[in-house]
Amino acid sequence: MKKRVLVTGGARGIGRAIVEELVRFGYDVVATHYKTDDLVKGAQYLRVDLTDRGELDKFITQVGNREPIDVLVNNAGLWLGKPFEKTAKAELFEQIDLNLAAPTRLTHGLLPLLKKAEAPLVINVSSQAAHPIFPGEAAYSAVKSALSTLSNVLRTELNPLGIRVTTFEPWGVNTYGIKEPSGMVLPSELAKIVRYVIELPGHLQLDTVGISHIKQYRGGYPDWIEK
Ligand SMILES: NC(=O)c1ccc[n+]([C@@H]2O[C@H](COP(=O)([O-])OP(=O)(O)OC[C@H]3O[C@@H](n4cnc5c(N)ncnc54)[C@H](OP(=O)(O)O)[C@@H]3O)[C@@H](O)[C@H]2O)c1
């Protein structure tokens, strides 16, 4: 029987590409959407605002009453790039609520369901922003590094229960509508690697997956380095 996979933010961007890839390969896919109504055929969708704690809890109960989940893909998230001082209060809370609180609570709330699966797996879509120190990405980098840390520590608690945790830390993925070649990874390319991770034998875990286009901008030489 094909695995049952829950993908958050499955109607747009990277999440949509993951849903398309998994549906194409016959997986039983449940996905969330919020504002996007153009849905992938063959997946079941549930609408939820993941920044709303009440809605999130209702969603967990709704999903929890269904069949077991083999894989949880915490993908939904928003990039914020602007000087910290110019960031609105609502944008700061959206970063924390969507990019960190939601995946943390979803993993926590769906653990009983994951434990029923044969070889459960949690995939957290973090970012390379968890590592570098780029101006304009303070809040985004902070929550992504927290998400990567959450995965690292959870591995120590959940691996003994048979639950695997994989962190994806992509560089730029072209979900921005930039004309190709963009020097970024394509969502469909990333989705193939997600499927690869899902198809690993149950005793294997890729801890952290970094992925970049080799033409990805990695920052220029600083002035003090001889060129
Ligand atoms: N693109 C990149 O370069 C890149 C690089 C590294 C990591 N990532 C990470 O990859 C993940 C996906 O990124 P993306 O580029 O595909 O993002 P995106 O194209 O901006 O899409 C954002 C996704 O988040 C969902 N979402 C936004 N607000 C929501 C809310 N309040 N409740 C529920 N869902 C909400 C959206 O759902 P609706 O459209 O249905 O509202 C959509 O599926 C994120 O975690 C991002 O940080 C992206």
The ligand as a Tripos MOL2 file, in Angstrom:
@<TRIPOS>MOLECULE
LIG
   48    52     1     0     0
SMALL
NO_CHARGES

@<TRIPOS>ATOM
      1 N1         11.5150   29.4890   -2.4550 N.am      1 LIG1
      2 C1         12.6990   29.4940   -1.8680 C.2       1 LIG1
      3 O1         13.6730   30.0620   -2.3780 O.2       1 LIG1
      4 C2         12.9070   28.7620   -0.5680 C.ar      1 LIG1
      5 C3         14.2210   28.5050   -0.1480 C.ar      1 LIG1
      6 C4         14.4190   27.8440    1.0560 C.ar      1 LIG1
      7 C5         13.3380   27.4370    1.8170 C.ar      1 LIG1
      8 N2         12.0720   27.7060    1.3890 N.ar      1 LIG1
      9 C6         10.9600   27.2730    2.2280 C.3       1 LIG1
     10 O2         10.1360   26.3970    1.4870 O.3       1 LIG1
     11 C7          8.8020   26.4900    1.9530 C.3       1 LIG1
     12 C8          7.8690   26.7860    0.7790 C.3       1 LIG1
     13 O3          8.3330   27.9770    0.1630 O.3       1 LIG1
     14 P1          7.7130   28.5080   -1.2150 P.3       1 LIG1
     15 O4          8.7780   29.3070   -1.8870 O.co2     1 LIG1
     16 O5          7.0470   27.4050   -1.9450 O.co2     1 LIG1
     17 O6          6.6360   29.5400   -0.6410 O.3       1 LIG1
     18 P2          5.4880   30.3220   -1.4390 P.3       1 LIG1
     19 O7          5.5280   30.0520   -2.8890 O.co2     1 LIG1
     20 O8          5.5880   31.7420   -0.9590 O.co2     1 LIG1
     21 O9          4.1670   29.6690   -0.8250 O.3       1 LIG1
     22 C9          3.8330   29.8640    0.5100 C.3       1 LIG1
     23 C10         3.0410   28.6670    0.9650 C.3       1 LIG1
     24 O10         2.6800   28.8500    2.3420 O.3       1 LIG1
     25 C11         1.2390   28.7580    2.4820 C.3       1 LIG1
     26 N3          0.7840   29.7170    3.4790 N.ar      1 LIG1
     27 C12         1.0760   31.0310    3.5760 C.ar      1 LIG1
     28 N4          0.4300   31.5930    4.6330 N.ar      1 LIG1
     29 C13        -0.2940   30.5850    5.1890 C.ar      1 LIG1
     30 C14        -1.1720   30.5250    6.3050 C.ar      1 LIG1
     31 N5         -1.4260   31.5890    7.0690 N.pl3     1 LIG1
     32 N6         -1.7570   29.3350    6.5830 N.ar      1 LIG1
     33 C15        -1.5120   28.2470    5.8280 C.ar      1 LIG1
     34 N7         -0.6900   28.2310    4.7810 N.ar      1 LIG1
     35 C16        -0.0880   29.3950    4.4610 C.ar      1 LIG1
     36 C17         0.6950   29.1300    1.1140 C.3       1 LIG1
     37 O11        -0.6110   28.5850    0.9750 O.3       1 LIG1
     38 P3         -1.7630   29.3250    0.0880 P.3       1 LIG1
     39 O12        -1.0830   29.7540   -1.1840 O.co2     1 LIG1
     40 O13        -2.8060   28.2840   -0.0950 O.co2     1 LIG1
     41 O14        -2.2430   30.5020    0.9000 O.co2     1 LIG1
     42 C18         1.7330   28.5100    0.1810 C.3       1 LIG1
     43 O15         1.4790   27.1430   -0.0090 O.3       1 LIG1
     44 C19         8.7880   27.6090    3.0030 C.3       1 LIG1
     45 O16         8.8700   27.0430    4.2800 O.3       1 LIG1
     46 C20        10.0370   28.4030    2.6640 C.3       1 LIG1
     47 O17        10.5370   29.1120    3.7820 O.3       1 LIG1
     48 C21        11.8310   28.3500    0.2100 C.ar      1 LIG1
@<TRIPOS>BOND
     1     1     2 1
     2     2     3 2
     3     2     4 1
     4     4     5 ar
     5     4    48 ar
     6     5     6 ar
     7     6     7 ar
     8     7     8 ar
     9     8     9 1
    10     8    48 ar
    11     9    10 1
    12     9    46 1
    13    10    11 1
    14    11    12 1
    15    11    44 1
    16    12    13 1
    17    13    14 1
    18    14    15 2
    19    14    16 1
    20    14    17 1
    21    17    18 1
    22    18    19 2
    23    18    20 1
    24    18    21 1
    25    21    22 1
    26    22    23 1
    27    23    24 1
    28    23    42 1
    29    24    25 1
    30    25    26 1
    31    25    36 1
    32    26    27 ar
    33    26    35 ar
    34    27    28 ar
    35    28    29 ar
    36    29    30 ar
    37    29    35 ar
    38    30    31 1
    39    30    32 ar
    40    32    33 ar
    41    33    34 ar
    42    34    35 ar
    43    36    37 1
    44    36    42 1
    45    37    38 1
    46    38    39 2
    47    38    40 1
    48    38    41 1
    49    42    43 1
    50    44    45 1
    51    44    46 1
    52    46    47 1
@<TRIPOS>SUBSTRUCTURE
     1 LIG1         1 GROUP 0 **** ****
